[in-house]
Amino acid sequence: MKRNKIALHLFALSVIFTLFIACDKDFSTIESDVLNPDIATDFDIKRDSFEITTWTKTLGPYQSDGLSLNGLGIYDDSFGRTTASFVSQVSISSFDPSFGENVVLDSVALYIPFFSRITDQDDEGDPIYTLDSVFGDQPFKLSIFENNYFIRDFVPDGDFNENETYFSNKTRSDGSPISDMLLEGTPIEYLNEDGSVNTENIVTISNEAIILTSPDTDEDEDEDPQVVQTLAPGLRLMLKPDYWQQKIIDQEGETVLSSQNNFAEYFRGLYFKAEPVNGDGSFLLLSIGFSTNNITLHYTRDVASDDSDDDSEDEDEETTEQDTFQITFGPNFINFSENEFNPPITDGDDVDGDSRIFLKGGEGSIAKIRFFNGTDVDDDETTLNAFEAWKNDFVETDESGNFVRSKRLVNEANLVFYVDQDIVNGGEPNRLYLYDIENKLPLVDYFLDGVVNSIPSISVLNHLGPLQRVDDEPDGEGIKYKLEITEHINNLLLRDSTNVDLGLAVSLNVNLEETFPQREIISSEDNLTSPLSSSLSPRGTVLHGNNTEDETKKVYLEIYYTEPNN
């Protein structure tokens, strides 16, 4: 019995070993037949390019409420000038606050950090910052006002829970304007370093850390001020306390500080208005909805302390202590922009296409892209339209146009766009966003890209290839964008997808488009929207279109495919 079991085990092992050898032999044979260049004669890899139609589509004012970023400042490029401002509601850190007795408001500090990262250290070990989403380093005028315009959450006469929408040209969804007179209420004054009022309201841009200090004390060996806190680079303005004393501190015990609804009606927010200085300025993208971005009221108050000893009677002695009260931004924000484009951007030719296509973020423009005259499989069985003729070269279909088998296997498909450096004067976006303009969705290649992470600059690199620059220098002139759309093309060939028009836009952050809806546009064209990452970006570029006079830079669709020799 024992011998039978051993024999059975040996037999099973021999069978498995034989199967393993057979599989290994089969695999080796297949590998050598396909990959060995001396044997692989059954297939050729070829490349064809196909003409497409591209044209410019201008965008009207975009829905600018509820954005995660807020533009502020002056941006100049080859298109002209964009001036961005915004209004923000404000909230208080606690309701029904008790500030104490004999409150003295010492200082009021507004702090909004820039996007930045530590890239090095100086000789003393202090961090050196590199700024991100800060365009330019020139000062600009920043006026801050108490906003008297009430920002509503819902449409008063609309459907249940219908949200109110606001647009970049200072209008509401019903077209009614937001008055500058209401936005520009009481001016909020801020101070120079010497304590005098900054009457010109000029702010500067710096990548240096903000060092907060206190006066030297006798306990320290040197006479240098004591470092209290180090803040990342940003806007830090010392506001004149008088206004905040009356607006906040003096309202202790009043209903206006008892709830957010009451406070939002009482203090409707702040309007940040940017203007150039000596015809110049800088542009900032700020995310001010975080609690670290705030207005901090620093004050002292009297406190009673029991100071007794064995030699004296117990008595209460009045002393002071320091405290803070914070005002944060939000929950609602509205971005505003004013464009001075010279010449103005106009709609292109949607039939024959354009020689140049103009892409500009914000209230700018996108491009539309059409494959094979926009045709699709039709009921005419006698003649082939442009799309059917192309499809017929790659696949065999039945009478209904359904896929039967492949004639050519698509290895890679790309859209290639060349930058027109004769028009562009630097500042091109590093990334573009390609999408299904009809369904307002990314292409399938976006979701299948193997390079996806939380850092936008190095995310979705295969599908949305970054701008190729001269000598690969970060600030080199832009040459071209190469956008891979292999799976989109395979869907057209193999899965009977509709041959829809595509949209092309500048992108500030390619990661936003997977989860955030597109922005509504005021336009004569129904359902026209703008990708969120384009609405947020001030950048623009000019690309050669399908009618360019320079054939070497003409936009095209290139397809690499494998075709049997027979």
Secondary structure per residue as TSV (DSSP state, phi and psi in degrees):
chain	resnum	aa	ss	phi	psi
A	1	M	-	360.0	-43.5
A	2	K	H	-64.9	-40.0
A	3	R	H	-64.4	-36.6
A	4	N	H	-63.0	-40.0
A	5	K	H	-64.9	-41.7
A	6	I	H	-64.9	-41.0
A	7	A	H	-63.8	-39.0
A	8	L	H	-64.3	-42.5
A	9	H	H	-63.8	-42.1
A	10	L	H	-64.0	-39.5
A	11	F	H	-63.4	-42.2
A	12	A	H	-63.8	-42.5
A	13	L	H	-63.4	-39.0
A	14	S	H	-66.1	-37.2
A	15	V	H	-64.3	-46.6
A	16	I	H	-61.4	-43.0
A	17	F	H	-63.3	-39.3
A	18	T	H	-65.3	-42.5
A	19	L	H	-64.1	-39.0
A	20	F	H	-62.7	-44.7
A	21	I	H	-63.0	-42.0
A	22	A	H	-63.1	-44.8
A	23	C	H	-64.2	-41.6
A	24	D	H	-63.9	-38.5
A	25	K	H	-67.4	-41.6
A	26	D	H	-62.9	-44.2
A	27	F	H	-62.0	-43.9
A	28	S	H	-63.6	-37.5
A	29	T	H	-66.1	-44.9
A	30	I	H	-62.7	-44.3
A	31	E	H	-60.3	-44.9
A	32	S	H	-68.2	-36.6
A	33	D	H	-65.6	-35.4
A	34	V	H	-88.0	-40.8
A	35	L	H	-96.0	-20.4
A	36	N	-	-74.0	117.4
A	37	P	T	-65.4	-21.7
A	38	D	T	-77.6	-20.2
A	39	I	T	-107.6	-31.1
A	40	A	-	-73.5	85.0
A	41	T	-	-117.4	6.2
A	42	D	S	-88.0	-15.1
A	43	F	E	-134.8	149.7
A	44	D	E	-125.2	140.1
A	45	I	E	-97.4	121.2
A	46	K	E	-121.3	166.1
A	47	R	E	-134.5	132.2
A	48	D	E	-128.2	149.3
A	49	S	E	-116.2	147.1
A	50	F	E	-130.1	140.9
A	51	E	-	-74.6	143.6
A	52	I	E	-131.0	167.7
A	53	T	E	-111.5	128.6
A	54	T	E	-132.1	140.8
A	55	W	E	-152.7	160.7
A	56	T	E	-84.3	139.6
A	57	K	E	-127.1	116.4
A	58	T	E	-74.4	152.2
A	59	L	-	-113.5	138.1
A	60	G	-	-83.5	-168.9
A	61	P	-	-55.9	140.8
A	62	Y	B	-107.8	156.6
A	63	Q	B	-64.5	117.2
A	64	S	-	-118.4	14.7
A	65	D	B	-94.7	157.3
A	66	G	S	70.2	19.0
A	67	L	-	-81.8	149.4
A	68	S	S	-78.9	-16.1
A	69	L	S	-126.5	153.5
A	70	N	E	-126.4	123.0
A	71	G	E	-83.9	141.2
A	72	L	E	-151.0	124.0
A	73	G	E	126.0	-159.6
A	74	I	E	-118.9	129.2
A	75	Y	E	-128.9	123.7
A	76	D	E	-116.9	135.6
A	77	D	E	-151.3	-165.5
A	78	S	T	-66.4	-16.2
A	79	F	T	-80.5	-32.0
A	80	G	E	140.1	-142.4
A	81	R	E	-120.4	139.9
A	82	T	E	-120.7	128.2
A	83	T	E	-114.2	123.6
A	84	A	E	-117.8	135.9
A	85	S	E	-137.2	172.5
A	86	F	E	-156.2	159.8
A	87	V	E	-120.4	141.2
A	88	S	E	-133.6	136.1
A	89	Q	E	-68.9	166.2
A	90	V	E	-133.3	155.2
A	91	S	E	-131.8	157.1
A	92	I	E	-106.0	154.3
A	93	S	S	-71.5	-23.6
A	94	S	S	-154.7	151.2
A	95	F	S	-99.2	156.4
A	96	D	S	48.7	52.4
A	97	P	-	-69.2	149.3
A	98	S	-	-115.9	108.1
A	99	F	-	-82.2	-23.4
A	100	G	-	108.2	-169.7
A	101	E	E	-96.6	144.2
A	102	N	E	51.2	53.1
A	103	V	E	-72.4	131.3
A	104	V	E	-119.5	117.2
A	105	L	E	-81.8	108.2
A	106	D	E	-78.6	-47.2
A	107	S	E	-158.7	159.4
A	108	V	E	-133.4	122.5
A	109	A	E	-120.8	127.5
A	110	L	E	-100.9	130.1
A	111	Y	E	-135.9	122.5
A	112	I	E	-131.0	107.6
A	113	P	E	-72.9	151.2
A	114	F	-	-78.7	162.4
A	115	F	E	-72.0	123.7
A	116	S	E	-154.9	166.1
A	117	R	E	-144.9	149.7
A	118	I	E	-80.5	123.3
A	119	T	E	-115.7	-11.6
A	120	D	E	-167.5	-179.8
A	121	Q	E	-131.0	148.2
A	122	D	-	-84.7	-175.3
A	123	D	T	-63.5	-23.5
A	124	E	T	-94.7	5.4
A	125	G	S	85.3	5.2
A	126	D	-	-80.4	146.9
A	127	P	E	-69.4	144.6
A	128	I	E	-109.3	126.3
A	129	Y	E	-103.1	147.2
A	130	T	E	-112.5	127.3
A	131	L	E	-83.4	147.3
A	132	D	E	-128.5	147.2
A	133	S	S	60.4	28.2
A	134	V	E	-120.8	117.2
A	135	F	E	-108.9	104.9
A	136	G	-	100.0	166.4
A	137	D	-	-134.4	19.4
A	138	Q	-	-91.6	146.0
A	139	P	-	-66.7	156.2
A	140	F	E	-144.0	164.1
A	141	K	E	-85.6	127.0
A	142	L	E	-123.0	107.6
A	143	S	E	-99.7	134.9
A	144	I	E	-118.0	131.3
A	145	F	E	-127.2	151.9
A	146	E	E	-72.0	125.0
A	147	N	-	-83.0	130.1
A	148	N	-	-105.9	6.8
A	149	Y	S	-92.6	126.8
A	150	F	-	-82.5	120.3
A	151	I	-	-88.3	112.8
A	152	R	-	-90.1	147.2
A	153	D	S	-83.8	-33.4
A	154	F	B	-129.1	155.0
A	155	V	-	-74.3	122.8
A	156	P	T	-57.2	-44.6
A	157	D	T	-105.6	16.4
A	158	G	S	-89.3	-172.2
A	159	D	S	-66.6	166.4
A	160	F	T	-57.7	127.1
A	161	N	T	60.1	27.3
A	162	E	-	-77.9	116.7
A	163	N	B	-70.7	141.8
A	164	E	-	-76.6	139.9
A	165	T	-	-119.5	147.6
A	166	Y	E	-127.7	151.2
A	167	F	E	-123.2	161.5
A	168	S	T	-65.8	-15.8
A	169	N	T	-95.5	21.8
A	170	K	T	64.1	48.1
A	171	T	E	-132.0	162.3
A	172	R	E	-98.2	177.9
A	173	S	T	-62.3	-27.5
A	174	D	T	-86.8	4.1
A	175	G	S	89.8	-7.0
A	176	S	-	-72.3	141.4
A	177	P	B	-80.2	155.8
A	178	I	-	-96.8	116.2
A	179	S	-	-71.9	132.5
A	180	D	H	-62.2	-31.4
A	181	M	H	-63.5	-36.2
A	182	L	H	-77.6	-38.8
A	183	L	H	-62.6	-42.1
A	184	E	S	-93.8	74.5
A	185	G	-	-83.1	-133.2
A	186	T	S	-64.5	126.4
A	187	P	B	-66.7	139.1
A	188	I	-	-98.6	109.6
A	189	E	-	-83.3	145.3
A	190	Y	B	-131.4	166.6
A	191	L	B	-109.9	153.9
A	192	N	-	-78.9	174.6
A	193	E	T	-61.6	-29.2
A	194	D	T	-85.4	3.5
A	195	G	S	93.1	-7.1
A	196	S	-	-78.5	158.1
A	197	V	B	-71.8	132.5
A	198	N	-	-79.0	87.2
A	199	T	T	-69.7	-22.5
A	200	E	T	-92.2	-9.0
A	201	N	-	54.3	42.4
A	202	I	E	-97.2	130.1
A	203	V	E	-115.5	149.1
A	204	T	-	-112.7	158.7
A	205	I	-	-108.4	128.7
A	206	S	-	-143.1	146.4
A	207	N	-	-97.4	12.1
A	208	E	S	-88.6	149.5
A	209	A	-	-64.9	152.2
A	210	I	E	-96.6	115.7
A	211	I	E	-100.0	118.5
A	212	L	E	-97.9	130.8
A	213	T	E	-128.8	164.8
A	214	S	E	-126.9	159.1
A	215	P	-	-58.4	154.8
A	216	D	-	-64.2	148.0
A	217	T	-	-117.3	162.4
A	218	D	T	-66.4	-20.8
A	219	E	T	-73.9	-15.1
A	220	D	S	-95.7	147.7
A	221	E	S	-74.8	-32.8
A	222	D	S	-99.8	-179.9
A	223	E	-	-106.1	9.8
A	224	D	S	-75.8	149.5
A	225	P	-	-60.1	151.0
A	226	Q	E	-87.4	129.2
A	227	V	E	-74.3	120.6
A	228	V	E	-94.6	-41.7
A	229	Q	E	-159.1	146.8
A	230	T	E	-116.3	122.5
A	231	L	E	-109.5	150.6
A	232	A	-	-66.3	156.9
A	233	P	S	-54.7	144.7
A	234	G	E	175.7	-173.0
A	235	L	E	-85.7	116.0
A	236	R	E	-128.3	111.3
A	237	L	E	-117.7	131.7
A	238	M	E	-89.2	112.0
A	239	L	E	-87.0	148.3
A	240	K	-	-66.5	124.7
A	241	P	H	-67.7	-24.6
A	242	D	H	-54.2	-46.8
A	243	Y	H	-60.3	-43.4
A	244	W	H	-74.0	-27.9
A	245	Q	H	-60.8	-47.8
A	246	Q	H	-73.1	-39.1
A	247	K	H	-75.5	-33.3
A	248	I	T	-118.5	-61.0
A	249	I	G	-61.2	-44.8
A	250	D	G	-70.7	-8.4
A	251	Q	G	-93.8	9.0
A	252	E	T	-55.5	130.7
A	253	G	T	87.2	-9.0
A	254	E	S	-87.1	157.0
A	255	T	G	-67.8	-20.1
A	256	V	G	-64.7	-20.4
A	257	L	G	-105.3	12.6
A	258	S	S	-89.7	-20.0
A	259	S	S	-157.5	163.6
A	260	Q	H	-67.0	-38.4
A	261	N	H	-62.0	-45.4
A	262	N	H	-65.1	-41.1
A	263	F	H	-68.3	-38.6
A	264	A	H	-64.9	-31.9
A	265	E	H	-75.7	-36.2
A	266	Y	H	-75.7	-46.0
A	267	F	S	-122.4	99.2
A	268	R	-	-82.8	-0.2
A	269	G	-	125.3	-171.1
A	270	L	E	-126.0	141.3
A	271	Y	E	-110.1	121.2
A	272	F	E	-101.9	112.3
A	273	K	E	-114.0	125.2
A	274	A	E	-103.2	143.4
A	275	E	E	-143.9	154.1
A	276	P	-	-73.4	159.0
A	277	V	B	-119.3	120.3
A	278	N	T	53.4	39.5
A	279	G	T	74.4	13.8
A	280	D	B	-137.9	175.1
A	281	G	-	174.2	-172.5
A	282	S	-	-133.1	164.5
A	283	F	E	-124.5	131.6
A	284	L	E	-119.3	140.4
A	285	L	E	-109.8	117.6
A	286	L	E	-120.9	144.9
A	287	S	-	-114.3	94.0
A	288	I	T	-96.3	6.2
A	289	G	T	-82.0	1.6
A	290	F	S	-86.5	153.4
A	291	S	T	-66.5	-23.3
A	292	T	T	-71.1	-16.3
A	293	N	S	-96.5	111.8
A	294	N	E	-160.1	176.3
A	295	I	E	-112.9	120.4
A	296	T	E	-109.1	124.4
A	297	L	E	-94.3	117.7
A	298	H	E	-100.5	123.5
A	299	Y	E	-143.0	162.1
A	300	T	E	-117.1	154.1
A	301	R	E	-146.6	160.2
A	302	D	E	-78.9	140.8
A	303	V	E	-133.4	146.6
A	304	A	E	-93.8	131.0
A	305	S	E	-128.2	145.2
A	306	D	E	-90.0	102.3
A	307	D	-	-109.5	96.0
A	308	S	-	-127.6	152.5
A	309	D	-	-143.9	178.1
A	310	D	T	-68.3	-21.6
A	311	D	T	-98.5	0.5
A	312	S	S	-141.0	164.1
A	313	E	-	-76.7	152.7
A	314	D	-	-65.8	134.0
A	315	E	-	-153.4	150.1
A	316	D	E	-85.1	127.5
A	317	E	E	-114.2	130.6
A	318	E	E	-77.3	123.8
A	319	T	E	-127.0	174.8
A	320	T	E	-119.7	156.1
A	321	E	E	-139.6	157.6
A	322	Q	E	-97.0	148.4
A	323	D	E	-152.2	169.2
A	324	T	E	-133.6	157.2
A	325	F	E	-138.8	132.6
A	326	Q	E	-112.3	144.2
A	327	I	E	-118.4	121.3
A	328	T	E	-104.4	165.5
A	329	F	E	-94.0	148.4
A	330	G	E	106.4	-178.3
A	331	P	E	-82.6	-13.0
A	332	N	E	-108.2	139.2
A	333	F	E	-132.3	149.6
A	334	I	E	-135.5	124.8
A	335	N	E	-89.4	142.3
A	336	F	E	-124.8	145.3
A	337	S	E	-142.9	145.6
A	338	E	E	-125.0	125.2
A	339	N	E	-108.3	137.9
A	340	E	E	-124.6	76.2
A	341	F	E	-85.2	135.4
A	342	N	S	-138.3	107.0
A	343	P	S	-78.7	165.8
A	344	P	-	-61.4	149.9
A	345	I	-	-79.6	134.3
A	346	T	-	-123.7	158.7
A	347	D	-	-64.5	144.1
A	348	G	-	-90.4	-169.0
A	349	D	-	-90.2	107.7
A	350	D	T	-83.1	4.4
A	351	V	T	-104.1	-56.8
A	352	D	T	-97.1	-13.9
A	353	G	-	87.5	174.9
A	354	D	-	-113.8	158.4
A	355	S	S	-76.7	-31.1
A	356	R	E	-133.4	145.4
A	357	I	E	-117.6	136.3
A	358	F	E	-109.7	122.2
A	359	L	E	-115.0	126.5
A	360	K	E	-145.3	130.9
A	361	G	T	-72.2	174.1
A	362	G	T	66.3	-135.1
A	363	E	T	-85.3	58.5
A	364	G	T	-118.1	-109.0
A	365	S	E	-158.4	158.9
A	366	I	E	-124.8	-178.6
A	367	A	E	-121.0	148.4
A	368	K	E	-107.8	144.8
A	369	I	E	-127.8	131.4
A	370	R	E	-128.1	127.4
A	371	F	E	-94.6	135.9
A	372	F	G	50.8	49.2
A	373	N	G	60.3	15.7
A	374	G	G	73.5	10.9
A	375	T	-	-78.5	165.8
A	376	D	-	-140.6	179.9
A	377	V	-	-64.2	128.9
A	378	D	-	-120.5	-174.2
A	379	D	S	-88.5	-3.2
A	380	D	-	-79.4	108.3
A	381	E	S	-90.7	-3.8
A	382	T	S	-93.3	-32.7
A	383	T	S	-126.6	153.8
A	384	L	-	-103.5	128.6
A	385	N	-	-78.6	179.7
A	386	A	H	-59.6	-43.6
A	387	F	H	-67.1	-43.7
A	388	E	H	-65.3	-37.6
A	389	A	H	-64.6	-43.0
A	390	W	H	-63.9	-44.3
A	391	K	H	-65.2	-35.7
A	392	N	H	-64.3	-27.1
A	393	D	H	-71.5	-22.7
A	394	F	H	-106.8	-32.5
A	395	V	E	-139.1	160.0
A	396	E	E	-103.3	134.1
A	397	T	E	-124.7	164.9
A	398	D	-	-87.2	-172.2
A	399	E	T	-62.5	-24.6
A	400	S	T	-92.6	3.0
A	401	G	S	85.4	10.0
A	402	N	-	-82.2	147.7
A	403	F	E	-64.2	135.4
A	404	V	E	-114.3	-55.4
A	405	R	E	-156.7	162.9
A	406	S	E	-89.8	138.2
A	407	K	S	-95.5	-33.6
A	408	R	S	-132.9	140.7
A	409	L	E	-101.7	121.1
A	410	V	E	-76.6	119.1
A	411	N	E	-89.6	-38.4
A	412	E	E	-161.5	141.7
A	413	A	E	-134.7	135.5
A	414	N	E	-138.1	147.5
A	415	L	E	-101.5	131.1
A	416	V	E	-121.7	122.2
A	417	F	E	-120.7	131.2
A	418	Y	E	-101.1	138.3
A	419	V	B	-78.5	138.0
A	420	D	-	-92.1	95.8
A	421	Q	T	-74.0	-9.9
A	422	D	T	-72.0	-21.0
A	423	I	T	-107.0	-43.6
A	424	V	-	-71.5	134.5
A	425	N	-	-116.5	57.1
A	426	G	S	76.4	174.8
A	427	G	-	75.6	17.5
A	428	E	-	-63.8	148.5
A	429	P	-	-67.4	143.5
A	430	N	S	-76.6	-23.0
A	431	R	E	-131.4	147.8
A	432	L	E	-118.0	159.8
A	433	Y	E	-122.7	124.1
A	434	L	E	-107.4	135.9
A	435	Y	E	-155.9	165.3
A	436	D	E	-78.1	105.2
A	437	I	T	-73.3	-24.7
A	438	E	T	-75.2	-44.2
A	439	N	T	-97.5	-1.7
A	440	K	T	60.0	42.2
A	441	L	E	-132.7	153.9
A	442	P	E	-63.9	159.2
A	443	L	-	-73.1	162.8
A	444	V	H	-60.4	-30.2
A	445	D	H	-63.0	-27.5
A	446	Y	H	-61.8	-44.0
A	447	F	H	-77.4	-23.9
A	448	L	H	-96.4	0.8
A	449	D	-	-63.5	134.0
A	450	G	S	-80.5	-7.8
A	451	V	-	-113.6	84.5
A	452	V	-	-128.3	122.8
A	453	N	-	-151.8	-176.3
A	454	S	S	-79.7	-7.5
A	455	I	-	-97.0	108.1
A	456	P	G	-58.3	-35.4
A	457	S	G	-66.3	-21.7
A	458	I	G	-123.2	26.8
A	459	S	S	-108.5	148.2
A	460	V	S	53.2	48.7
A	461	L	T	-77.1	-27.3
A	462	N	T	-74.4	-49.8
A	463	H	T	-73.0	-50.5
A	464	L	B	-108.0	71.7
A	465	G	-	-57.7	135.5
A	466	P	-	-67.5	163.6
A	467	L	-	-60.5	126.0
A	468	Q	E	-83.5	126.1
A	469	R	E	-115.1	159.9
A	470	V	G	-59.6	127.5
A	471	D	G	58.8	17.6
A	472	D	G	56.9	24.0
A	473	E	-	-78.4	139.9
A	474	P	T	-56.1	-32.4
A	475	D	T	-108.9	13.9
A	476	G	S	-70.5	160.0
A	477	E	-	-61.6	140.8
A	478	G	E	-73.2	140.6
A	479	I	E	-107.0	-60.2
A	480	K	E	-159.9	161.9
A	481	Y	E	-113.1	137.2
A	482	K	E	-122.7	114.4
A	483	L	E	-113.2	116.4
A	484	E	E	-83.3	128.9
A	485	I	-	-133.0	39.6
A	486	T	H	-57.4	-47.7
A	487	E	H	-71.6	-31.1
A	488	H	H	-63.2	-43.1
A	489	I	H	-66.4	-41.5
A	490	N	H	-63.2	-34.7
A	491	N	H	-64.0	-38.6
A	492	L	H	-65.7	-36.8
A	493	L	H	-83.4	-44.0
A	494	L	H	-103.6	-23.3
A	495	R	S	-121.9	16.9
A	496	D	-	57.0	36.4
A	497	S	-	-72.8	154.3
A	498	T	-	-76.4	139.6
A	499	N	-	-82.1	76.3
A	500	V	-	-84.3	157.7
A	501	D	-	-68.2	147.6
A	502	L	E	-108.3	156.4
A	503	G	E	-112.9	149.6
A	504	L	E	-133.2	128.4
A	505	A	E	-142.7	156.9
A	506	V	E	-67.8	155.0
A	507	S	E	-135.2	129.6
A	508	L	S	-84.2	-35.8
A	509	N	-	-152.7	104.8
A	510	V	G	-68.1	-15.2
A	511	N	G	-77.0	-15.8
A	512	L	G	-71.5	-27.1
A	513	E	G	-75.3	-15.1
A	514	E	G	-74.5	-31.3
A	515	T	T	-117.7	-19.8
A	516	F	S	-104.7	135.0
A	517	P	-	-68.8	158.0
A	518	Q	-	-73.2	162.9
A	519	R	E	-94.1	138.5
A	520	E	E	-67.2	144.1
A	521	I	B	-120.9	137.5
A	522	I	-	-78.5	109.5
A	523	S	-	-156.0	156.5
A	524	S	S	-75.0	-15.8
A	525	E	S	-88.0	126.1
A	526	D	T	-63.3	139.3
A	527	N	T	60.4	22.0
A	528	L	-	-75.1	130.8
A	529	T	E	-131.1	170.6
A	530	S	E	-126.6	136.9
A	531	P	-	-59.5	143.5
A	532	L	H	-58.0	-42.9
A	533	S	H	-66.9	-20.5
A	534	S	H	-83.2	-39.4
A	535	S	H	-60.8	-32.8
A	536	L	T	-81.1	-17.5
A	537	S	-	-93.2	137.4
A	538	P	-	-88.4	-7.7
A	539	R	-	-76.2	164.0
A	540	G	E	-153.1	164.4
A	541	T	E	-155.5	165.4
A	542	V	E	-126.0	127.7
A	543	L	E	-118.2	150.2
A	544	H	E	-68.3	135.2
A	545	G	-	-99.2	-166.1
A	546	N	T	-77.4	-14.3
A	547	N	T	-107.6	20.4
A	548	T	-	-64.1	149.0
A	549	E	S	-78.0	-13.6
A	550	D	-	-96.7	98.5
A	551	E	G	-61.9	-26.7
A	552	T	G	-72.8	-13.7
A	553	K	G	-121.0	17.2
A	554	K	-	-69.2	136.2
A	555	V	-	-66.0	143.1
A	556	Y	E	-154.5	162.9
A	557	L	E	-103.7	122.1
A	558	E	E	-111.5	138.5
A	559	I	E	-130.1	124.7
A	560	Y	E	-97.7	130.0
A	561	Y	E	-143.6	160.5
A	562	T	E	-107.4	131.3
A	563	E	E	-131.5	129.2
A	564	P	E	-59.9	141.3
A	565	N	-	-63.2	-28.9
A	566	N	-	-83.3	360.0
